[in-house]
Amino acid sequence: LDVGNLTQQRELRKKLKCKSFKWYLENVFPDLRAPIVRASGVLINVALGKCISIENTTVILEDCDGSKELQQFNYTWLRLIKCGEWCIAPIPDKGAVRLHPCDNRNKGLKWLHKSTSVFHPELVNHIVFENNQQLLCLEGNFSQKILKVAACDPVKPYQKWKFEKYYEA
C-alpha cells in the first residue's frame, strides 16, 4: 500500500506541535477495549526454552504449547502483557510476579520490551518493568517453574524473552 509522500503532513504536524497517537491512546482514550498489539503468541524464555503460562491464578513457566490458550499473550502498544483480561504484574518489593486485572491506566502493569533500545540497547531482548527507579527485569527460574523480577543484567540469559510473533509499528 503506497500512501505517497507524507513530508508535508509530517512537517505540519511538527509545526503545530501535535501529540502522537500513542499519547492519545494513553491520555484521551485509555479505556480502549481492543488491544493494539505489538507482539503476540507464546512468550518464550530464551535460556530455558520454556513459555509463560497461567495455572489457576499463578503465572508459571512450562513447556511451550502453542495450542494452549493460557500460553497466548499479547504485548500491547500500551505496554501491557495480557492474557485475556489478565495482565502480568510485578511485585517489586517481593521480587515476584502475579496476575492483575488489566487496566490501561495502571502504571504498575507497564513493561518495556524491544523498545528499551533507545536508552538501554543491551536490554532490548529483556522485559523491563517500567515503573521503578531501579531497572527490574522479568526472569525465569532455572530450578523451579516460577517467574520473578530481579535487577536487570544484560548478560543473564534467564532475563531474555521473545514472543512468537512481532508486528511492525
ROSE-4610 file (N, C-alpha, C; in Angstrom, 1 decimal, always signed):
// ROSE-4610
residu = [L/L/L/D/D/D/V/V/V/G/G/G/N/N/N/L/L/L/T/T/T/Q/Q/Q/Q/Q/Q/R/R/R/E/E/E/L/L/L/R/R/R/K/K/K/K/K/K/L/L/L/K/K/K/C/C/C/K/K/K/S/S/S/F/F/F/K/K/K/W/W/W/Y/Y/Y/L/L/L/E/E/E/N/N/N/V/V/V/F/F/F/P/P/P/D/D/D/L/L/L/R/R/R/A/A/A/P/P/P/I/I/I/V/V/V/R/R/R/A/A/A/S/S/S/G/G/G/V/V/V/L/L/L/I/I/I/N/N/N/V/V/V/A/A/A/L/L/L/G/G/G/K/K/K/C/C/C/I/I/I/S/S/S/I/I/I/E/E/E/N/N/N/T/T/T/T/T/T/V/V/V/I/I/I/L/L/L/E/E/E/D/D/D/C/C/C/D/D/D/G/G/G/S/S/S/K/K/K/E/E/E/L/L/L/Q/Q/Q/Q/Q/Q/F/F/F/N/N/N/Y/Y/Y/T/T/T/W/W/W/L/L/L/R/R/R/L/L/L/I/I/I/K/K/K/C/C/C/G/G/G/E/E/E/W/W/W/C/C/C/I/I/I/A/A/A/P/P/P/I/I/I/P/P/P/D/D/D/K/K/K/G/G/G/A/A/A/V/V/V/R/R/R/L/L/L/H/H/H/P/P/P/C/C/C/D/D/D/N/N/N/R/R/R/N/N/N/K/K/K/G/G/G/L/L/L/K/K/K/W/W/W/L/L/L/H/H/H/K/K/K/S/S/S/T/T/T/S/S/S/V/V/V/F/F/F/H/H/H/P/P/P/E/E/E/L/L/L/V/V/V/N/N/N/H/H/H/I/I/I/V/V/V/F/F/F/E/E/E/N/N/N/N/N/N/Q/Q/Q/Q/Q/Q/L/L/L/L/L/L/C/C/C/L/L/L/E/E/E/G/G/G/N/N/N/F/F/F/S/S/S/Q/Q/Q/K/K/K/I/I/I/L/L/L/K/K/K/V/V/V/A/A/A/A/A/A/C/C/C/D/D/D/P/P/P/V/V/V/K/K/K/P/P/P/Y/Y/Y/Q/Q/Q/K/K/K/W/W/W/K/K/K/F/F/F/E/E/E/K/K/K/Y/Y/Y/Y/Y/Y/E/E/E/A/A/A]
num = [1/1/1/2/2/2/3/3/3/4/4/4/5/5/5/6/6/6/7/7/7/8/8/8/9/9/9/10/10/10/11/11/11/12/12/12/13/13/13/14/14/14/15/15/15/16/16/16/17/17/17/18/18/18/19/19/19/20/20/20/21/21/21/22/22/22/23/23/23/24/24/24/25/25/25/26/26/26/27/27/27/28/28/28/29/29/29/30/30/30/31/31/31/32/32/32/33/33/33/34/34/34/35/35/35/36/36/36/37/37/37/38/38/38/39/39/39/40/40/40/41/41/41/42/42/42/43/43/43/44/44/44/45/45/45/46/46/46/47/47/47/48/48/48/49/49/49/50/50/50/51/51/51/52/52/52/53/53/53/54/54/54/55/55/55/56/56/56/57/57/57/58/58/58/59/59/59/60/60/60/61/61/61/62/62/62/63/63/63/64/64/64/65/65/65/66/66/66/67/67/67/68/68/68/69/69/69/70/70/70/71/71/71/72/72/72/73/73/73/74/74/74/75/75/75/76/76/76/77/77/77/78/78/78/79/79/79/80/80/80/81/81/81/82/82/82/83/83/83/84/84/84/85/85/85/86/86/86/87/87/87/88/88/88/89/89/89/90/90/90/91/91/91/92/92/92/93/93/93/94/94/94/95/95/95/96/96/96/97/97/97/98/98/98/99/99/99/100/100/100/101/101/101/102/102/102/103/103/103/104/104/104/105/105/105/106/106/106/107/107/107/108/108/108/109/109/109/110/110/110/111/111/111/112/112/112/113/113/113/114/114/114/115/115/115/116/116/116/117/117/117/118/118/118/119/119/119/120/120/120/121/121/121/122/122/122/123/123/123/124/124/124/125/125/125/126/126/126/127/127/127/128/128/128/129/129/129/130/130/130/131/131/131/132/132/132/133/133/133/134/134/134/135/135/135/136/136/136/137/137/137/138/138/138/139/139/139/140/140/140/141/141/141/142/142/142/143/143/143/144/144/144/145/145/145/146/146/146/147/147/147/148/148/148/149/149/149/150/150/150/151/151/151/152/152/152/153/153/153/154/154/154/155/155/155/156/156/156/157/157/157/158/158/158/159/159/159/160/160/160/161/161/161/162/162/162/163/163/163/164/164/164/165/165/165/166/166/166/167/167/167/168/168/168/169/169/169]
x = [+0.9/+0.0/+0.9/+0.8/+1.6/+0.8/+1.1/+0.3/+0.9/+2.0/+2.5/+3.5/+3.9/+4.8/+4.1/+4.5/+3.9/+4.7/+5.7/+6.6/+5.9/+4.9/+4.2/+3.3/+2.7/+1.9/+2.7/+3.9/+4.7/+5.3/+5.6/+6.1/+5.0/+3.8/+2.6/+2.4/+2.5/+2.3/+3.4/+4.6/+5.7/+5.5/+5.1/+4.8/+3.7/+2.7/+1.5/+1.7/+2.9/+3.2/+2.1/+1.7/+0.7/+1.2/+0.3/+0.7/+0.7/+1.4/+1.4/+0.1/-0.1/-1.2/-1.1/+0.2/+0.4/-0.1/+0.2/-0.2/-1.8/-2.4/-3.9/-4.4/-3.8/-4.3/-4.1/-3.0/-2.7/-3.5/-3.8/-4.4/-5.8/-6.2/-7.5/-8.5/-7.9/-8.8/-8.1/-7.9/-7.2/-8.0/-9.3/-10.2/-10.4/-9.6/-9.7/-9.8/-10.8/-11.0/-10.1/-10.0/-9.2/-7.7/-6.9/-5.5/-4.9/-4.1/-3.3/-2.0/-1.8/-0.8/+0.5/+1.6/+3.0/+3.6/+3.2/+3.7/+2.6/+2.6/+1.6/+2.1/+1.3/+1.6/+2.3/+3.0/+3.7/+4.8/+5.1/+6.2/+7.3/+8.4/+9.4/+10.6/+11.1/+12.3/+13.4/+14.3/+15.3/+16.3/+16.7/+17.6/+17.0/+15.8/+15.2/+14.3/+14.0/+13.1/+11.7/+11.3/+10.0/+9.1/+7.8/+6.9/+6.2/+5.8/+4.9/+3.5/+3.0/+1.6/+0.9/-0.4/-1.2/-1.8/-1.5/-2.0/-2.8/-4.1/-5.0/-5.0/-4.4/-4.3/-2.8/-1.9/-0.5/+0.2/+1.2/+2.0/+3.2/+3.4/+4.4/+5.2/+6.2/+6.9/+6.7/+6.4/+6.2/+6.6/+6.5/+6.8/+5.8/+6.4/+5.6/+4.6/+3.3/+2.3/+1.4/+1.7/+1.0/-0.5/-1.0/-2.5/-3.1/-2.3/-2.8/-3.2/-4.5/-5.0/-4.3/-4.0/-3.4/-1.9/-1.3/+0.0/+0.0/-1.1/-1.2/-1.3/-0.2/-0.1/+0.0/-0.5/-0.3/+0.5/+1.5/+2.2/+1.6/+0.9/+0.2/+1.0/+0.6/+1.2/+1.1/+0.2/+0.1/+1.0/+1.9/+2.9/+2.4/+1.3/+0.8/+1.1/+1.3/+1.5/+0.2/-0.7/-2.0/-2.3/-3.1/-3.7/-5.2/-6.0/-7.4/-7.5/-8.2/-8.4/-7.4/-6.4/-5.4/-4.1/-3.4/-2.0/-1.0/+0.2/+1.3/+1.8/+1.8/+2.2/+3.3/+4.3/+5.4/+5.0/+5.6/+5.6/+7.0/+7.5/+8.9/+9.5/+8.8/+9.4/+9.6/+8.9/+9.0/+9.8/+10.1/+10.8/+9.9/+8.6/+7.7/+6.8/+6.0/+5.1/+3.7/+2.7/+1.3/+0.4/-0.8/-1.8/-2.6/-3.0/-3.7/-4.7/-6.0/-6.9/-6.3/-6.3/-5.7/-6.4/-5.6/-6.1/-5.1/-5.5/-4.6/-3.9/-4.6/-4.0/-3.1/-3.1/-2.3/-0.8/+0.0/+1.4/+2.2/+1.6/+2.2/+2.1/+1.5/+1.4/+2.2/+3.0/+3.6/+5.0/+5.3/+6.6/+7.2/+8.5/+9.2/+9.8/+9.6/+10.2/+10.4/+11.6/+12.0/+12.0/+11.7/+11.6/+12.6/+13.4/+14.4/+15.7/+15.7/+17.0/+17.5/+16.6/+17.0/+17.8/+17.4/+18.1/+19.0/+18.7/+19.5/+19.5/+20.3/+20.3/+20.7/+21.4/+21.8/+20.6/+19.5/+18.3/+17.2/+17.5/+16.5/+15.7/+16.3/+15.5/+15.0/+15.1/+14.6/+13.2/+12.5/+11.2/+11.4/+11.4/+11.8/+10.5/+10.4/+9.3/+9.5/+8.5/+8.7/+8.6/+7.9/+7.5/+8.4/+9.7/+10.6/+11.8/+12.4/+13.7/+14.8/+14.9/+15.9/+15.3/+16.2/+15.7/+15.5/+14.2/+13.9/+13.4/+13.9/+13.5/+12.8/+12.0/+11.3/+12.3/+12.3/+13.3/+12.7/+13.2/+12.7/+13.7/+13.1/+13.9/+14.3/+15.6/+16.1/+15.6/+15.6/+15.2/+13.8/+13.0/+11.6/+10.8/+9.5/+8.7/+8.1/+8.8/+8.3/+9.0/+8.3/+8.8/+9.1/+10.1/+10.4/+10.8/+10.9/+11.6/+12.9/+13.9/+15.2/+16.0/+17.0/+17.8/+18.2/+18.0/+18.4/+19.9/+20.2/+21.6/+21.6/+22.3/+22.3/+22.8/+23.7/+24.2/+23.5/+22.6/+21.8/+20.8/+21.0/+20.2/+18.7/+18.5/+17.2/+16.3/+16.9/+16.1/+15.8/+16.1/+15.9/+14.6/+13.8/+12.4/+12.2/+11.3/+10.8/+9.4/+8.6/+7.3/+7.3/+6.3/+6.1/+6.1/+5.4/+5.2/+5.3/+6.0/+6.1/+5.5/+4.9/+4.2/+4.9/+5.0/+5.6/+4.8/+5.5/+4.9/+4.1]
y = [-1.2/+0.0/+1.2/+2.0/+3.2/+4.4/+5.1/+6.3/+7.6/+7.5/+8.7/+9.4/+10.6/+11.4/+12.1/+11.8/+12.4/+13.5/+14.0/+15.0/+16.2/+16.8/+18.0/+17.7/+16.6/+16.3/+16.2/+15.6/+15.4/+16.8/+17.7/+19.0/+19.8/+19.7/+20.4/+19.9/+18.6/+18.0/+18.6/+18.6/+19.2/+20.6/+21.4/+22.9/+23.1/+22.3/+22.5/+21.9/+21.2/+20.5/+19.5/+18.7/+17.7/+16.6/+16.1/+14.9/+13.6/+12.6/+11.4/+10.5/+9.5/+8.7/+7.9/+7.5/+6.9/+7.7/+9.0/+10.0/+9.9/+10.0/+9.9/+8.6/+7.5/+6.2/+6.2/+6.8/+6.8/+7.8/+9.0/+10.1/+10.4/+10.3/+10.6/+9.4/+8.3/+7.1/+5.9/+6.0/+4.9/+3.7/+3.8/+2.6/+1.8/+2.0/+1.2/-0.3/-0.9/-2.3/-3.2/-3.0/-3.9/-3.6/-4.6/-4.3/-4.0/-3.0/-2.7/-3.4/-4.5/-5.5/-5.2/-5.2/-5.1/-6.5/-7.5/-8.8/-9.8/-11.0/-12.0/-13.4/-14.3/-15.7/-16.1/-17.3/-17.7/-16.8/-16.7/-15.8/-16.7/-16.8/-17.8/-17.2/-17.9/-17.6/-18.2/-17.3/-17.8/-18.8/-18.7/-19.6/-20.9/-20.9/-22.2/-22.9/-22.1/-22.7/-23.0/-22.4/-22.6/-21.4/-21.5/-20.5/-20.1/-18.8/-18.3/-18.9/-19.3/-19.9/-19.5/-19.7/-19.4/-20.7/-21.0/-22.2/-21.7/-22.0/-21.4/-19.9/-19.3/-17.8/-17.4/-18.3/-18.1/-18.1/-17.2/-17.2/-18.1/-19.0/-20.0/-20.2/-21.0/-21.4/-22.9/-23.2/-24.7/-24.9/-26.2/-26.5/-25.7/-25.3/-24.5/-25.3/-24.8/-25.5/-24.4/-24.1/-23.0/-23.1/-24.3/-24.5/-24.2/-24.0/-23.8/-22.3/-22.1/-20.7/-19.9/-20.6/-19.9/-19.6/-19.9/-19.5/-18.4/-18.0/-16.9/-15.6/-14.8/-13.4/-12.4/-11.2/-10.0/-9.0/-8.4/-7.3/-6.1/-5.2/-4.1/-2.8/-1.9/-0.6/+0.2/-0.2/+0.5/-0.2/-1.1/-1.7/-2.7/-3.4/-4.4/-5.8/-6.7/-8.1/-8.8/-9.2/-9.6/-11.1/-11.7/-13.0/-12.8/-12.6/-12.3/-11.0/-11.0/-9.7/-9.6/-10.5/-10.5/-10.0/-9.3/-8.8/-9.3/-9.4/-9.8/-8.5/-8.7/-7.5/-7.9/-7.1/-7.3/-7.0/-7.6/-7.2/-6.9/-5.7/-5.4/-5.6/-5.3/-5.5/-7.0/-7.9/-9.3/-10.0/-9.3/-9.9/-11.0/-10.8/-11.8/-11.2/-12.0/-11.5/-12.2/-11.6/-12.1/-11.7/-12.2/-11.7/-10.6/-9.6/-8.5/-8.1/-7.8/-7.3/-6.2/-6.3/-5.3/-3.9/-2.9/-1.5/-0.7/-0.1/+0.7/+1.8/+2.3/+3.5/+3.1/+1.9/+1.4/+1.3/+2.2/+2.3/+1.1/+0.4/-0.8/-2.0/-1.9/-3.0/-2.8/-1.8/-1.4/-2.0/-2.6/-3.2/-2.7/-2.7/-2.3/-3.6/-3.8/-4.9/-4.5/-4.7/-4.3/-2.8/-2.0/-0.6/+0.1/-0.7/-0.1/+0.2/-0.1/+0.0/+1.5/+2.5/+3.9/+4.2/+3.8/+4.1/+3.0/+1.8/+0.6/-0.4/-0.2/-1.1/-2.6/-2.7/-4.0/-4.8/-4.1/-4.8/-5.0/-4.9/-5.0/-6.3/-7.4/-8.7/-9.0/-8.0/-8.2/-7.7/-8.0/-7.4/-6.6/-5.3/-4.4/-3.7/-3.8/-3.1/-1.6/-0.9/+0.5/+1.4/+1.0/+2.0/+1.7/+1.8/+1.5/+2.3/+2.8/+3.6/+2.7/+1.5/+0.5/-0.3/-0.6/-1.4/-2.8/-3.3/-4.6/-5.4/-6.6/-7.4/-8.7/-9.1/-10.4/-11.5/-12.5/-13.5/-14.9/-15.8/-17.2/-17.9/-18.8/-19.5/-20.9/-21.2/-22.4/-23.7/-23.7/-24.9/-25.1/-24.0/-24.1/-23.5/-23.6/-23.1/-21.8/-21.0/-19.7/-18.5/-17.4/-16.2/-15.2/-14.3/-13.3/-12.0/-11.0/-9.8/-9.6/-9.2/-9.0/-7.9/-7.4/-6.3/-6.8/-5.9/-6.2/-6.5/-7.5/-7.9/-8.3/-7.4/-7.7/-9.0/-9.7/-10.9/-12.1/-11.9/-13.0/-13.6/-14.8/-15.4/-15.6/-15.8/-16.1/-14.9/-13.7/-12.5/-12.1/-13.0/-12.7/-13.5/-12.7/-13.3/-13.0/-13.8/-13.5/-14.0/-13.2/-13.5/-14.4/-15.1/-15.9/-15.0/-13.9/-13.0/-11.6/-10.8/-9.3/-8.6/-7.4/-6.7/-5.3/-4.8/-3.6/-2.4/-1.3/-0.1/+0.6]
z = [+0.0/+0.0/+0.0/-1.1/-1.2/-0.9/+0.2/+0.6/+0.1/-0.7/-1.3/-0.3/-0.7/+0.1/+1.2/+2.4/+3.6/+4.2/+3.5/+4.1/+4.6/+3.7/+4.1/+5.4/+5.4/+6.6/+7.9/+7.7/+8.9/+9.4/+8.4/+8.7/+9.4/+8.9/+9.5/+10.9/+11.1/+12.5/+13.4/+13.0/+13.8/+14.1/+13.1/+13.2/+14.2/+14.2/+15.1/+16.4/+16.6/+17.9/+18.3/+17.3/+17.6/+18.4/+19.2/+20.1/+19.2/+19.7/+19.0/+19.2/+18.4/+18.6/+19.9/+20.2/+21.5/+22.7/+22.6/+23.6/+23.7/+22.6/+22.5/+23.2/+22.9/+23.5/+25.0/+25.5/+26.9/+27.7/+27.1/+27.8/+27.5/+26.2/+25.8/+25.8/+25.4/+25.3/+26.0/+27.3/+28.0/+28.2/+28.0/+28.2/+26.9/+26.0/+24.7/+25.0/+24.5/+24.8/+24.0/+22.7/+21.8/+22.0/+22.3/+22.5/+21.1/+21.0/+19.8/+20.1/+19.4/+19.7/+19.0/+19.8/+19.2/+19.0/+19.9/+19.8/+20.3/+19.9/+20.4/+20.3/+20.9/+20.9/+22.2/+22.1/+23.3/+23.6/+24.9/+25.3/+25.9/+25.2/+25.5/+26.2/+27.3/+27.9/+27.1/+26.6/+25.6/+26.2/+27.4/+28.0/+28.3/+28.8/+29.2/+28.1/+27.1/+26.1/+26.6/+27.7/+28.4/+28.1/+28.2/+28.0/+29.2/+29.2/+30.3/+30.1/+31.2/+31.2/+32.5/+32.4/+33.6/+34.1/+35.4/+36.1/+37.3/+37.3/+38.3/+38.2/+39.2/+39.2/+39.3/+38.9/+39.1/+37.7/+37.6/+36.4/+36.5/+35.6/+35.7/+34.4/+34.4/+33.2/+33.0/+31.8/+31.4/+30.0/+29.6/+28.2/+27.3/+26.2/+25.2/+24.5/+24.4/+23.6/+23.0/+21.7/+21.0/+21.0/+21.2/+21.1/+22.5/+23.5/+24.9/+25.0/+25.3/+25.4/+26.5/+27.6/+28.7/+28.5/+27.3/+27.0/+25.9/+25.5/+24.5/+25.1/+24.9/+25.4/+24.3/+24.6/+23.8/+24.5/+23.8/+24.3/+23.5/+24.2/+23.6/+23.5/+22.6/+22.5/+23.8/+24.6/+26.0/+27.0/+26.5/+27.3/+28.3/+28.0/+28.9/+28.3/+29.2/+28.8/+29.3/+28.3/+28.6/+28.1/+28.9/+28.6/+28.9/+27.9/+28.1/+28.8/+30.0/+30.8/+31.9/+31.9/+33.0/+32.5/+33.3/+32.9/+33.9/+33.4/+34.3/+35.0/+36.3/+37.2/+38.1/+38.3/+39.2/+40.6/+41.6/+43.0/+43.3/+43.0/+43.1/+44.5/+45.6/+46.9/+47.3/+46.6/+46.9/+45.8/+44.7/+43.6/+42.9/+43.0/+42.4/+41.3/+40.6/+39.7/+40.0/+39.5/+39.8/+38.6/+38.6/+37.6/+38.3/+37.5/+37.9/+36.8/+37.2/+36.1/+35.3/+34.0/+33.1/+33.3/+33.3/+33.4/+32.7/+31.5/+30.7/+31.4/+32.5/+33.2/+34.3/+34.7/+35.9/+35.5/+36.0/+35.6/+36.2/+37.2/+37.8/+37.0/+35.8/+34.8/+33.6/+33.5/+32.2/+32.1/+31.0/+30.7/+29.4/+29.3/+28.1/+27.5/+26.2/+25.5/+24.1/+23.6/+22.2/+22.0/+23.1/+23.0/+23.9/+24.6/+25.6/+24.8/+23.5/+22.8/+22.8/+22.9/+22.8/+24.1/+25.2/+26.5/+27.0/+26.7/+27.2/+26.1/+25.1/+23.9/+24.4/+25.5/+25.9/+26.5/+26.8/+27.3/+26.3/+25.0/+24.0/+24.0/+24.4/+24.5/+25.9/+26.8/+28.1/+28.2/+29.3/+29.6/+30.9/+30.7/+31.8/+32.4/+33.8/+34.5/+34.4/+33.9/+33.6/+34.8/+35.8/+36.8/+38.1/+37.9/+39.1/+38.9/+40.0/+39.9/+39.5/+40.1/+39.7/+38.5/+37.5/+36.4/+36.9/+36.8/+37.1/+35.9/+35.7/+34.6/+35.0/+34.1/+34.2/+34.0/+34.9/+34.9/+35.1/+34.3/+34.5/+35.6/+36.3/+37.3/+36.8/+36.8/+36.2/+36.9/+38.3/+39.0/+39.3/+39.2/+39.5/+38.3/+38.4/+37.2/+37.5/+38.3/+38.7/+37.9/+37.9/+37.4/+38.5/+38.3/+39.3/+38.6/+39.3/+38.8/+39.6/+38.9/+39.5/+38.8/+39.4/+38.8/+37.4/+36.5/+35.1/+34.9/+34.2/+33.9/+32.4/+31.6/+30.2/+29.7/+30.5/+30.1/+30.7/+31.6/+32.2/+31.2/+30.8/+29.7/+30.2/+31.5/+32.0/+32.0/+31.7/+31.6/+30.1/+29.2/+27.8/+27.3/+26.6/+26.2/+24.7/+24.1/+22.8/+22.6/+21.9/+21.6/+20.3/+20.1/+18.9/+17.6/+17.7/+16.5/+16.9/+16.1/+16.3/+15.2/+15.4/+14.4/+14.2/+13.0/+12.7/+13.3/+13.5/+14.1/+12.9]
